[in-house]
Each structure stands twice: as C-alpha cells, then as structure tokens.
C-alpha cells in the first residue's frame, strides 16, 4: 500500500523537529502539516496542533 499516511507523516516530522534548522526546511514541514491538518478528523488534530505550534515557534526563532 502506498500513499501518504497523515499520522505517520506527523510522527516523522515531530521526530525530525530538532534537526530542522534552516528556514526552508521548517517552512516545508509546516506547509505539509497544515495541509494534513485539514484532512484529519477533529478528534485527531490535537497531536498535529502541538507539532504545528512547535514548528511555528522554531520558524519565528529562525527569522529573528
């Protein structure tokens, strides 16, 4: 079976978060998660929200 598995993608980005240091990497991960967030059922969005928030903080720090 191929294709995007939203939960696996969220997990993979969360694990990679410490290694994302360049603005382009952070923005790409954030774009991907924000897209996936839209297709997740509301009861499963909490985990994605926390990773999105962490990416936004990291992006803000990278631009300062």
Helices and strands as residue ranges (DSSP letters): H 6-16, G 17-19, H 23-39, G 42-44, H 45-63
